Amino acid sequence: MTGKSTINRTVELMLTMFGVWPGMSYFIICRVFWLITLVISEFFHYRYIVTHLNLDNLFGLMDCLSSFLAHVKLTAKLIIFSCKQRQFIEILTTMSEDWSDYSSSNVALHETVRKTKTSSRICNGLIILHTIAAFTYVIGILLADVDITDRTAELPLMMKMEYPFVINTRCKYRVVLVTQFVFVMVCSWGAGLFNALLLTLTLHMGGQVNILLYWLTDVIKLEKIEKDESIVTMRKIIQKHQKIIHFSQNVNDLYSYISLLQFASNTVMICSLGFLIVTALGNPDATEQIMRSLLFYAVTNLEAFIFCFAGEYLTNKSKAVGNAAYNSAWYDMKAKDCRVLLFVILRSQKQLKLRAGNMMDLSLESFTGVRYYESLGIIFVSAVGDEINIVSFYFVNS
């Protein structure tokens, strides 16, 4: 994994921090540390849900549920990447080989560098966006003036947790807030990290497809060169196409169950965050509550869009390979070269795809369908919440 790479340096450092970058000598320590930390966090979330499971605290329960699911997603991603290190190593090796092949073609060099710059900008943008979303989520708690001696009110925390100790001094409260602040920021980086990595792999694959398209559209020149050179060029086309297909399969295998978990958890998270935003309307602190959840809600939707966009992008690129082979001047070529292009066209009919647990193809069409059901879920949860509030108000005042 030495030499140039399409993966952004920031993404590489964060993958190293979480212990999933291959070749680390201390990867076991990093993985164990983060898994134990995340499991403890989820346990404290669970204690809060069990302890405060009542109708009067529905807003707090939904807030706790959304952060709990965010940590569950990060834990699952770390476990999946740890279990699928072989596929990840193959992906990085293929990308390194693609970089080593650019010396034979200026087009390949230009396309690889262009995709690297694009993916680097997107990765930095995603990390910055997740940082802003996390900071917006916790800034209200940081600036709040809290009375520690007031035992009748619940202490405002960045994450709704039930600790096994009593926070009865300002020093303890500050330590808990600082710990939660660091934890929220790191977890938000982890959420953006794996999304940025998927876009990087997808864009790299798209760049390699563009190189293949150039070779296919320029294949007419094969008739003007020597026979041996023609055979070598056609072999390069086949090998490049096979490498792209194998690369796509590895990416799909690596992100398949992550995608399934992403859509299942995001649906619940979006409904919970939508409920928080809807129920905050009309409250005295509505602006603070809405701003706390709105950007988090947007980032959660963006995660689902990134996965669906990656699937749509790969599907369109695989269609372009077959179209480029068909639109080339195959009718002026030798018969044996035409047969080679025929196999390229046939293989392109089986499109490159990203799937969510082998249950659903990721595409913009599936994204609109999921968003439709998420909107219905927000309406349902909000309606149920209003009904519960009305019923509880009735019984309390009876």
N, C-alpha and C positions, 0 to 999 in steps of 0.2 A: 504494500500500500504506500509505497514511496513515490516521489515524483509529483507531477501535476495531477490535480483532481478537480472534478466539477463541483464537489461538495464544498460549501462555504466553510471558511475557517472557523467562524463562530459556531456553526452547527457541529463541526468536528470536535471542538472543545467541549460543547455541552454533551455530546454523545460520550466523550471520555469521562466527563464528570458523573454521568449516570451509569457508567460501567458497561456500556454496550458497544463501544468502539473496539474492533478486533486488534489483537496484538498488545493489549495492556498487561502489565505484570501484576497489577493490583486490582483487576476487574472484579474478583470475588468479594473483596472488601467493600467496594463501591456498591455492588448489587445488593449485598446483604444489608448494608447500612440503609439504602433507600427503601428496600422492601420492608424492613423492620419499622422504619420511620413512617411509611405510608400506612402500614397495617395498624400501628398504634393510633395514628390520626383517625383512621376509619373506625377504630374501636371507640374512641372518644365521641365521634359523631353518633355512633350507634347508641351509646349511653345517653346522649342528649335526647335522641328520638324516643327512647324508652322512658326516660324520666319525665319528659315534657309532652307525653302523648295525651293531649286533651284538646278540646275544641276551642278553648280560649287562646291557644298558642299556635293557631294554624299558620300564621305568617312566619313565625320562627321555624316551624317544622319544614315548610317549603324551602326556606333559606338554607336550612341544614341539609335537606335532601339534595339540593343543587350542588353544594360544595362537596358533599359526600360522593356523589356520582362522578364529579370531576376527578377526585382522588382515586376512585375505583378505576376509571379509564386509564389514568397514568400508571397505576400499578399493573394493570393487564398489559399495557404496551411494553413495559419493562420486562415482564415475564415472557411475553411472546418473542421479543427481540433476543432475550437470553436463550430461549429454546430453539430459535431459528438462526443461530449464528452462522451455520453453514451456508444458507441462502444469502445472508448479508455479506459474507466474505466473497462469495461468487459474484455478487453484484459489484462490489468494490473492485474485484480483480478484473471484471469485464470493462469497467469504466477506465481503469488504468491501462488496459490493452488498447482501448479506443484512443486514448491520448497518445500512446506510443505509435499509432498508425497514422497520425496526422502529417508526418514528415513526407509521406508519399503523395500528398495532394494538398494544394493550397485551399481548395474548397472545403476539405475536411477540417483543416486547421481553422479556417474562418468560421465555419458553422459550430464547431465545438467551443471555440472561444466565445462566440456570441451567446450561445445557450448558457455558458458558465456565468457570464456577466449578468444575464437576465435572471437566472436562478439565484445568484448572490444578492441582487437587489431585492428580490421577492422574499428571500429568507430574512434579510435584515428588517424589511418592512413588517413581516409577520411577528418577529421577536419584539420589535418596538410596539406593535399594536397590542400584543398580549401583555406587555409591561404596563402600557397605559391603562388597559382594561383592569388589570389586577390592582394598580394604584388607585384608580377611581373607585374600585370596589371597597377599599379599606380606608380611604382618606377620611371619610366621615367619622369613623371610629377613632382614628388617630387624633382628630381635632376636637373630639367630644370632651366636655368637662364633666367628669364622672365623680360622684360622691361614693367613695368606698364604704363609708360607714352606714349607708342606707341599705338595710337588709331586706326591705320590702320590694325593691326593684331588682330585676335581673341585670347583672353587669353586661354592658355591651362589648361583645368580642367580634373580631373580624370573621371568625368561623365559629358557628354554634357548636360548642363542645361541652361535655360534662367531665371535668377533671376529677381525679381521686383525692384532691386536696382543696382546701378552702382558700379562696383569694380574699384575705382580710386586711391586707396592707397595700399601700400604693406602690411599694417596691415590687411586690409579687405581681401586681397587676401590670406594671410596666414591663417586667420580664416576660410575662405571658404575651403581651401585645407585640413586643419585639420579636419573640419566637414565632408567633403567628404571621407577622409581617414578612419575615424572611421566608417562611415556609410557603406562604401564598405566592410570593414572587417567583420562587424557584419552581413551584408546581405549574405556574402559568408559563414559564419558559419551557418546561417539559412538554406541556400541551402544544405549544407552538412549534417546538423542535421537531416532533415526528410529522406534523403537517408540512413543515418546510422541507423535510427530507423527502417526503412523497413527491412534492412538486419538483424538487431537484432531480429525482430519478426519472420522473415523467418527462421533464424538459430535455434531459440528456438523451432519453430514448427518442424523443421527437427530433433532436438534432441528428442522430444517427439515421433516422428514417429520411430526413432531408438529404443527407449524403447519398443514400441509396437511390432516392428519386433523381438526383443529379446524374448518377451513373446510368440509370435507366433511360432518361431523356437524351443522354449523350451517346447511347449505344449504337446509333447509326454510324458513328465514326469507326466502329469495329471493322466495317467492310473496307476501310481505307488503310488499315494497318496489316501487319503480317499475321499469318495464321496463328502462330504460337501466342502472340500478344492477345489475339481475340479470345483464345481459350482461357488465358490467365484472367482477363477482364470478366468474362462470364463466370468463372469460378469465384472471383471476388464478389460478384453480385449475389451468388447463392450463399456464400459463407457469411456475408454481411446480413442477409435476410435471416438466416438461421440463428445468428448471434442475437439479433434483435428479438426474435421470437423467444429464445431461451431467456434473455434478459427480462422480457415481459412476464414470462412464467414465474421467474424468481420473485419479481416485485409483487405479483398477484399472490403468490404463496406467502410472502412476508406480511402483506397488509390485508389479507382476506378476512381473518377473524378480527383484526383491529377495526376494519370497516363495519363488520356486523355489530361489534360492541359499540362503535361510534354512533351508528344510527339508532340502536336500541336505547342507549343512554341519553343521546341528544334529544330524542323525542320526549322523554320524561323531564329532562332538564329544561327544555324550551317551554313545556307546559307549566313547570314550577315557576320559572322566571316570569313567564307571561302572567301567571296568577299574582306574583308579587307586584308587578307593574300595575295590573288592573286594580287590585285591591288597595294600592297606595293612593289612588285618585280620591281626592276629597279629604285626605288626612292632613293634619297640621304640618307634618314633616314630609309631605308628598314629594317635594322636589328632591330632598336628600335620598329618599327610598328609591325613587325612579332612577336617578343618576347612578345610584349604587348598583342597580340591576340592568340598566339599559345597555351599557356597553358590553357587559358580560353576556347578555342575550344576543347582541350582534355578533360577538366572537363565536358563540356556540353555533349560530347559523352559518357563519363563515366556514367553520370546520366541516360541516356537512357539504357545503358548496365545493370546497377544495377537493374532497374525495370524488364527488360526482363530476367535477370539471376534469380531473385527471382521467377518469374513465372515458368521458366523451372525447377528450383530446387523443387518447390512444386509439379509440375506434375510428376516428376521422383519419388519423395518420395511416392506419392499416388499410383503409379504403383507398387512400391516395397511392399506395404502392401498386395495387392491382390496376388502378386507372392509368398510372404512369407506364406500366409495362404494356398495357393494351394500346395506349396512344403513341407508343414508340413506333419507329419505322420497321416493324417486324416483317412486313411484306417484302422488304428489300434485303432481308438477311438470309443467311444460309438456313437450310432446313433444321439442322441440329441445334443451331442457336435459337430458332423459333420454338423448338420443343422445350428448351430450357426456360424461355420466357413464359411458356404455357404453364409450366409447373409453378412459376412465381405467381402467376395470376390465380391459379387454383388454390395455392396455399393462402393467398391474401383474402380469399373468400371467408376463411375462418379468421375472423377479426381478433385483434389484440383487445383484451378486455380486463377490467378490474371488477372483481365480484365481491359482494359482501357475504362471506361464509358460504360461497357456492349456492346462494339462495336468490340473489338479485344482482343484475348487472348495474354497475354504477354509471349513470349518465345524467344529463340535465333533465331528461324526461322523468327519471326516477326521483330527482331532487324536487321537482315541482309536485310530484305525487306525495312525497313525504311531507313537504311543507303544507300541503292541503290538509293532511290528517293531523299535523301538529297544530294547525289553526283551529281545527275542530276540537282538539284536545284542550287547548287554552280556553275556548268557550265553555267546554264541559266542566273543566276544573274550576273556572271562575264561577259558573252557575252553581256548582255543588258547594263551593265555598260560601257564596252568598246565602244559599239555602241553609247551610249549617249555622251561619251567623244569625239568621232570622230565628231558627229553631232554638238556639242557645239563648238568644235574647228573650224569647217568649217564656222559656222555662225559668230563667233567672228572675224575671219580673212577675212571675205568677205567684 
